[in-house]
Amino acid sequence: MLQAIALYLGLDEHYFDNYVYNGNSILRAIHYPPITNEPKSAIRAEQHEDINLITLLVGASADGLEILTKQNEWVPVTSLPEQIVVNVGDMLQRLTNNKLRSTTHRVVNPARQFWHTSRFSIPFFLHPKSSMSLQCLDGCIDKDNPKAYEDATAGEYLDERLREIGLKK
């Protein structure tokens, strides 16, 4: 996937290889338990963007994932067999100076008749090595799209974001 992104950006096909080999990627199992009481909200996981380069989701045990379109509409996304859902993360958004936008997404509760079921999801959060520069790529900066971000490494940016969301002091 990163090879295709690199080619799209006019980079060498293997641009990301050394940055992600032995990087800080995370495979996370997420369990949304059955709903046993009237929920306070229809949302199981509030809208957010992922911090990393890209997130890969190969299937989920139930519906619920939604993405926010450019028209500001929520659209359900289901990963069918032999499909992979790919979300752009904040690090790739910074690197591309907003040419590729981080995917805003959320997880909503199932219809009432499915409250008795669990939802399992196993996303792969592809993080680069902490030393990777997230300096905006030269090919993504021009007079109509000036540089939008200060230079930072992936490690510096990750630390900043983890502090912002209260996961690191």
Helices and strands as residue ranges (DSSP letters): H 2-8, H 17-20, E 26-27, E 30-32, E 43-48, E 54-60, E 65-68, E 74-76, E 85-88, H 90-95, E 105-108, G 112-114, E 119-126, G 138-140, H 154-164
